[in-house]
């Protein structure tokens, strides 16, 4: 049996196991979402609470990396046209199991960090503080601004065979729309 056939057979077996597993759509609770205006722009801090579904954890232990994405968009309300985008940022984390070292690895950008337990790795994925989401020149005093925030497990980055019918087992995500107070704290 060639290596390519062995990989295809392993993916097919994993797909069958995940389809037969009961679908547990577990959501994400947004525990904290705050903003602060600083000298270098508008900063966002958030904390979430979630647990991986059994099917997502099984896929992780079988070598499939999981990607988590946080997106924040700052918009200025306008009555005469569509709302203007004052800032838009996105951050992606990659969670992978390293079987040789028996550790979990979290990567974002060019930075990597290893953890001995899944719980410690998930702690890093559950929030961030001081994330700059808008430049000072883009936010003006006296305007009406709001924030659109989205945090999710990105199923589009899973291998193609796994994307078929797995949305419910991997459904982790939260979306929020919040308006800013005059001091750019969230209402």
C-alpha positions in Angstrom: 0.0 0.0 0.0 1.4 3.4 -1.0 1.8 6.2 1.4 -0.9 8.3 -0.4 -3.4 5.4 -0.1 -2.6 5.0 3.6 -3.2 8.7 4.2 -6.5 8.6 2.3 -7.6 5.5 4.2 -6.8 7.1 7.5 -8.7 10.3 6.6 -11.7 8.2 5.5 -11.7 6.2 8.7 -11.5 9.4 10.7 -14.4 10.9 8.7 -16.6 7.9 9.3 -15.8 7.9 13.1 -16.6 11.6 13.3 -19.9 11.3 11.3 -21.0 8.5 13.6 -20.2 10.4 16.8 -23.2 12.3 18.3 -23.2 15.9 17.3 -22.6 18.2 20.2 -22.8 21.8 19.2 -21.2 23.6 22.0 -21.2 27.4 22.0 -18.8 30.0 23.1 -19.6 32.3 26.1 -18.1 35.7 25.8 -17.1 36.3 29.5 -15.5 39.7 28.9 -15.3 42.2 26.1 -13.8 45.7 26.8 -12.1 48.5 24.9 -9.8 51.2 25.9 -8.6 54.3 24.1 -4.8 54.6 24.3 -2.2 56.8 22.8 -1.5 54.3 20.0 -5.2 53.7 19.1 -8.1 51.7 20.3 -7.4 48.5 22.2 -9.6 45.5 22.7 -9.5 42.8 25.4 -11.7 39.7 25.5 -12.1 36.5 27.4 -14.2 33.5 26.3 -15.3 30.3 27.8 -15.7 27.1 25.8 -14.8 23.4 25.6 -13.9 21.4 22.5 -16.4 18.9 21.4 -15.4 15.3 21.6 -15.1 15.1 17.8 -12.9 18.1 17.6 -10.6 16.7 20.3 -10.4 13.4 18.5 -9.5 15.1 15.3 -6.8 17.1 17.1 -5.3 13.9 18.5 -5.3 12.3 15.1 -3.1 15.0 13.6 -5.7 17.6 12.4 -4.8 21.1 13.5 -7.6 23.4 14.6 -7.7 27.1 13.8 -9.4 29.7 15.9 -10.1 33.2 14.5 -11.0 36.5 16.2 -12.2 39.4 14.1 -13.0 42.9 15.2 -14.3 45.7 13.0 -14.8 49.3 14.2 -17.5 51.1 12.2 -18.6 54.8 12.3 -22.3 55.3 11.8 -23.4 57.5 9.0 -27.0 58.5 8.2 -26.3 59.4 4.6 -24.4 56.4 3.3 -23.2 53.0 4.5 -21.2 53.0 7.7 -17.5 53.7 7.4 -15.0 51.2 8.5 -12.5 52.8 10.9 -10.6 49.7 11.7 -10.6 46.0 10.9 -8.3 43.3 12.4 -8.1 39.6 12.4 -6.0 37.2 14.5 -5.7 33.4 13.8 -4.4 30.8 16.3 -3.4 27.3 15.2 -3.7 24.5 17.8 -1.9 21.2 17.0 -1.0 18.1 18.9 2.7 17.1 18.7 2.8 13.3 19.2 6.6 13.0 19.4 6.9 15.5 22.3 3.4 14.7 23.6 2.6 18.4 23.8 0.1 20.8 22.3 1.4 23.7 20.2 -0.3 27.0 19.8 0.9 29.2 16.9 0.0 32.7 15.9 1.9 34.6 13.3 5.5 33.5 13.6 5.2 32.7 17.3 4.9 29.2 18.7 4.4 28.0 22.3 4.1 24.4 23.6 1.9 23.2 26.5 1.8 19.9 28.3 -2.0 19.8 28.6 -4.9 20.7 26.4 -6.4 22.9 29.1 -3.3 25.1 29.3 -3.3 25.4 25.5 -7.0 26.3 25.4 -6.3 29.0 28.1 -4.2 30.9 25.6 -6.8 30.6 22.9 -9.7 31.8 25.1 -8.7 35.5 25.1 -6.4 38.4 24.5 -5.7 41.8 26.0 -4.4 45.0 24.6 -5.1 44.1 21.0 -5.0 47.3 18.9 -8.0 47.4 16.6 -8.0 51.0 15.3 -5.4 53.7 14.8 -5.8 57.1 16.6 -6.3 59.0 13.3 -9.3 56.8 12.4 -11.3 57.4 15.5 -12.6 60.9 16.1 -14.3 62.4 19.2 -18.0 63.1 18.7 -18.7 60.4 16.2 -21.0 57.4 16.7 -19.0 54.2 16.5 -19.8 50.6 17.1 -17.8 47.3 17.2 -18.6 44.0 15.4 -16.8 41.2 17.1 -16.6 37.5 16.0 -14.7 34.6 17.6 -15.0 31.1 16.1 -13.4 27.8 15.4 -12.7 28.1 11.6 -13.9 24.9 10.0 -13.0 26.2 6.5 -9.3 25.5 7.3 -10.0 21.8 8.1 -9.0 19.2 5.4 -11.7 19.1 2.7 -13.0 15.6 3.5 -13.7 16.6 7.1 -15.7 19.7 6.1 -18.5 17.6 4.8 -21.2 17.3 7.4 -19.1 18.3 10.4 -20.4 21.8 11.0 -22.4 20.7 14.1 -19.6 18.9 15.8 -17.2 21.8 15.3 -19.7 24.6 15.9 -17.9 27.0 18.2 -18.4 30.7 17.8 -19.8 33.9 19.1 -20.7 37.2 17.5 -21.4 40.5 19.2 -22.3 44.0 18.1 -21.7 46.7 20.7 -21.9 50.5 20.6 -19.2 52.7 22.0 -19.7 55.3 24.7 -18.1 58.8 24.1 -14.9 57.7 25.8 -14.7 54.6 23.5 -15.6 52.1 26.2 -18.3 49.6 25.2 -21.9 50.2 26.3 
